[in-house]
Amino acid sequence: MNATRTADAQRSEPAEVRTGGCLCGRIRFSTEGPTTFPHTCACRHCQKLGGTPVMWWVGFKTITWIGEGGEPTWYETFPGEAKRGFCPTCGSRLAAIDSDIPEIGINVTALDDTCGPDLVPVHVSFRDNAVHWLPPVPQTEHSTAG
C-alpha cells in the first residue's frame, strides 16, 4: 500500500464507525472518520503478501484494536518505512502503516461491510503489474505512485 496521494484523492464526507477483523475473530478493530484513498495495489509485494493478484486498501485516521487478540502482529516489510499487520493465529492480512502516509491502511476485505461507496477504488498502484485477465479499475483520481 505504499502510495502517495494528491489532495484530490482525500475523502472529506463523514463516515460511520466501521468494524472488522480477522478470519478467526481474535483480532477485531473499529475505525473512525472518513475513508482516504481507496485503491488496489498490484505490486509484487502485495501479490505475495495477499496471495492474490491485487490487494484492496483504504486509509483511516483512527483504528482502535478491540478484540481479545489486541493489535495484529507487525511485519516490517521495508525497515524503517513500512510494516504490515496480520493475525498470528489465522494469518489474515489486516493493516499497513507506512512512514510517509498519516493514515493507517486497512485491507478492505477485513472490514465487516465492504460495500460502501467510499470504498470503491479510485486508483490502481502498479497498474502495469496487474494480471491481464482481470478487468482494469477505472482511474478516477490521480496519484504519483505506481
N, C-alpha and C positions, 0 to 999 in steps of 0.2 A: 504494500500500500504506500510505497514511498512516492508520493505525488505532490507537486507544488500546485496550489490553486490560485486562480485570479480572483479578484473581488467579486466578479460576476458569478462565480461558482458557489458563493456563500448563500446559504438559505437564511431567510430572515423571519419567515412566518413561525409563530409559536407552535410547538408540538406537545402533545400529551406525554405523560410519563410512559415509557415503554419498558417492557421486561423481556428477559431472555435468559438463556443458559445453555449448558452443555447437554449432551445426549443422556448421560446418566443422572442428571439433576443435582449433582453435588455442588456445582458452581452455578450460581444464579446472579443476575445483575439487574439493575434498573438504570434507565437513562433519564436525563433531564435536558430540556432545551431543544431548540430546533436542530434538524439534521444539517450536516455540512458535507458537501461534495460527494454525493453517492456516485460510485463508479465501479467498474470492473477493472481487473488487472490481469493481463495475460503474460506477465514477465515469467521467466523460467523459475524464479524463486517462488512466486505464488503458485505456479503449476505444481512444483514439487511439494510445497508446504501443504496445499489443499488436496493434492491427488486428483485435480480437476483441470480442465482447460483454462478456466478463469476463476478468480475469487471475486466476490461481490462485497464491497466495503462501503461504510458510511461513517462519518465522524460525529461525535457528540462531545460537548464541553464537559459534561459531568457524567461519570459512571460510578455507581455505588454497588459494591460486591456484597450481595445479601444472602447467599447460600451457605450451607454448612461447610462447604469446601473453601470458603474465603475467596481470595484472589486466585486467578489462574497461575500456573507455573509459567515463568517467563523465560523464553529462549532468546538470547541476544544474537539476532541474525546478522547484524552488522555492528561490531563492537563500537560502543560509544555513540551510535547513530540510531539504531532501531532494535526493537525487541517485539516478539510475538507471544501472545498468551494462549495457553491451551490447558485443558483439563488433564491432570496426570492419571486419572482413573480411566476415562473413556477415550481420551485423545482428541476430543472436539477442539477445533480451532475457533477461538473466541474474539481475540482483540489484538490490536497493534498500537505500539507507541513509537513515534518517530520524532527525533530530536528537533526537526525543522517544522513540525506541524503541531499547533497547540491543542488540537482536539485528540481524543482517544478514538482510534478506529475500531469499529465493531464489524465483525463478519456478519453481514445482514442475515445469513441463514441461521445464525444463533439467536435471532430475535424470535419471540413467540408469534408475532404477527408481522409478516413480510410484505403485506400488500398496500402499504401507504403510498400515496402518490409522491411523497417526498423521498421515497426510497428508490424511485426509478433512476437508473444510471444516466448521468449526464455526460459521461466521458469514459473512454477506454484507455487505460495506460498500457503502453507497449502493444498497440494495435497491430503492428507488423508481425508480432509473435503469435497472434491468435490462430487457433486451428481453422483451417479453411472450410470445414463443413458446418460450422455454426454461423447463423446469420449475424452480421455485424450490428452492434449497438449504434444507433444514430448519434452523431456527435452534436449535442445541443449546447454545450458550454465548452469553453476552451481552457486549456492548461498548457503550461510549459513543460510538463513531464510526459515521458513516454511517447 
